[in-house]
Each structure stands twice: as C-alpha cells, then as structure tokens.
Amino acid sequence: MQNKNIVITSNTDNTNNTKLNNGILMPLLGLGVYDMYQNEATQAVETALEIGYRLIDTASMYENEKEIGTAIKNSQVKRADLFLTTKLNNTDHGFEQTLKAFDASLKKLDQDYVDLYLIHWPIKEGRKESWLALEKLYQEKRVRAIGVANYTIPFLEELKTYATITPAVNQIEFSPWLFLKDELAFCKAGGIQLQSYSPITRGQKFNDPRLISLCDKYQRTPAQIVLRWHIEHGVSTIPKSSKKERLLENFGALDFKLDAQDVILMNTFNEDFRICDNPIQFL
Ligand SMILES: NC(=O)c1ccc[n+]([C@@H]2O[C@H](COP(=O)([O-])OP(=O)(O)OC[C@H]3O[C@@H](n4cnc5c(N)ncnc54)[C@H](OP(=O)(O)O)[C@@H]3O)[C@@H](O)[C@H]2O)c1
C-alpha cells in the first residue's frame, strides 16, 4: 500500500504525551533503537528528532548508547524536550553492579541523567537488589523515573512485596496479536504506564486480511493502523526503523484516530504471537 501524505504533528505539547505516576510526561510514540549500530544508529536518531520524535528507547544490551548520545548532541532539540530511556543489562544485576552499570550507561550516552531507567529482564538472581538500586538512583534524582521491562503480572506482584516506589513504566511485548489485556488492566489499575515493544511485530503480521481491510477503510498503512491501536489503548509505543520513509510513516500514527468499534475488533486479533522470549522462564 502506498504511503499517504503524512501530516507531521509536533510532539512538544502535551497532546501526545502520557503523564507518569510521578507527574512527568512521556511521549506516547517514540523510537526504539534495537539492532542499529554505529552511523546507522546516529543517523536514524538524528532523522527521528528532526521529524518530531521526542522519545528514544535504547539499552546497554543494544551496544549503541554512544551513538545515541552523539545524535542527541548533534541535534537542535533541547535536552529538556527529549525523553531518553535506557536499561540495565541482564549481566549487571545486583545492587552495586546496577549502580555501576547506570554510571557506565550515562557515560556512554554522554548525559547527566536519563528520563527513564528500566530493568531490562526480570532475571531471577538479583532482580530485587537491582530494583532497590534503581530506587536509590531515583531518590538521588539521577533519573527522572524508574521502571521495569518484561514484568508480567507475577513479577509485578513479587515486586510489590519489597518496592517502596511503584514502577512508572512496564515495557512489554504487546500487539494486537499479543493482546495482554490482563497486564494492561493490572498496570492501569496500579498506576503503571504500559509501553509496548515489537509493537508492529517486525512486520510479520502485515498480511493479516483483517488488518488490510482496516488499511482500506482508513487509507492508512498497516504500521499506522497497528501503532494507532496501541495509542487508542493509552499504551506508549516504540517502533524501530532506521529508514526515513518509515520513521515518517510510523510518526503518522499520531494524526488520525480509529473508531472505537475497530479498536474492539483489533482486540480480537490475539493469537499469543511473540517475537521475543516469554519472560515466564524467569519465574
Ligand atoms: N524491553 C525489551 O526486552 C525489548 C525487546 C525488544 C524490543 N524492545 C524495544 O522495542 C523497539 C521496537 O521493537 P522491535 O524492534 O523488536 O520491533 P518493531 O518495532 O515491531 O519492528 C521493527 C522492524 O520492523 C521494520 N519496520 C519499521 N517500520 C516499518 C514500517 N512502517 N513498515 C514495514 N516495516 C517496518 C524495521 O525495519 P527497518 O529498520 O529496516 O525499517 C524493523 O525490522 C526496539 O527497537 C527496542 O527499543 C525492547
């Protein structure tokens, strides 16, 4: 399907942000930078910032924090207008190791702070101590918000038994084909903002005929329809692309709406389809 003429909306006002449980704003649509390296990563982030993206999601594991930092320094966007996330690597769990890993990430990013620091995976050994270290970083105002990733309900229940701060964000794999409605309801009820990764299934479900008929109805691309479904649910989403046309296309999810009946229809697409590992293995 051809790209429509996409109207680019600015993400610097509150319209496309969600308010986290500590009052800070986070964009509903951002750029994920997994699987981009060196110049490709720097270029993609510079282009995304020019287009209007204000949320960048990286991780120590992605081995591109330095390049992301370079792109931020090169851009005209004020740091205060940007929402930067990075994550604790699985190999760095434990209280002291987490503090060290955070310092190392900041150094690579060449930043004084990040907006959001996440535990990347709920690794059994050390996840409690790592969370307590994140709380310390938050209390020392070295990070504006702390959260988790891949924490399905049992992990969030366990976290409640020792956390003194409620995670601001839980980043999980989520899409119409992996509609984790219980996780969504649990997070909403508990004041935790859900953020979806692999939101467009890396394109693997773009041939779903039910999706194609919605593309025809709205005259939008598969990625735009799917990303809009996340936003209609109030879920922040971080599709990855290193191509300018797709960065523009994906950003176009901000400038239209889906009818409520179509959101409900897409909720029925679920088939427990996953791109990444099921975190249940860490229980
Ligand atoms: N917390 C975690 O454990 C975790 C796990 C996985 C991912 N993440 C985060 O979530 C982000 C997004 O997830 P993801 O990268 O797994 O999957 P995704 O965003 O669903 O899909 C990205 C893939 O789709 C392609 N693509 C992007 N826009 C497209 C479009 N409009 N049309 C067709 N193809 C398109 C990209 O290729 P091109 O680059 O060639 O355009 C890339 O191969 C990651 O980058 C990362 O930041 C977090």
The ligand as an ORCA input file, in Angstrom:
! r2SCAN-3c Opt
* xyz 0 1
  N      12.429     -4.490     26.618
  C      12.699     -5.452     25.769
  O      13.014     -6.595     26.150
  C      12.620     -5.176     24.302
  C      12.625     -6.246     23.392
  C      12.534     -5.951     22.030
  C      12.447     -4.636     21.608
  N      12.475     -3.609     22.518
  C      12.409     -2.194     22.090
  O      11.280     -2.030     21.242
  C      11.700     -1.498     19.994
  C      10.795     -1.956     18.873
  O      10.693     -3.369     18.822
  P      11.324     -4.244     17.650
  O      12.477     -3.538     17.041
  O      11.552     -5.587     18.224
  O      10.131     -4.437     16.616
  P       9.141     -3.490     15.764
  O       9.305     -2.079     16.133
  O       7.795     -4.120     15.866
  O       9.619     -3.721     14.273
  C      10.839     -3.241     13.796
  C      11.094     -3.888     12.420
  O      10.062     -3.539     11.516
  C      10.613     -2.793     10.412
  N       9.719     -1.637     10.210
  C       9.656     -0.489     10.929
  N       8.691      0.324     10.477
  C       8.112     -0.322      9.430
  C       7.071      0.006      8.555
  N       6.409      1.157      8.654
  N       6.739     -0.894      7.588
  C       7.378     -2.072      7.471
  N       8.395     -2.447      8.288
  C       8.754     -1.575      9.262
  C      12.001     -2.375     10.843
  O      12.894     -2.393      9.735
  P      13.729     -1.088      9.251
  O      14.573     -0.618     10.402
  O      14.521     -1.648      8.121
  O      12.694     -0.089      8.828
  C      12.395     -3.476     11.812
  O      12.910     -4.586     11.125
  C      13.150     -1.952     19.884
  O      13.873     -1.221     18.929
  C      13.610     -1.747     21.297
  O      13.885     -0.369     21.542
  C      12.536     -3.866     23.861
*
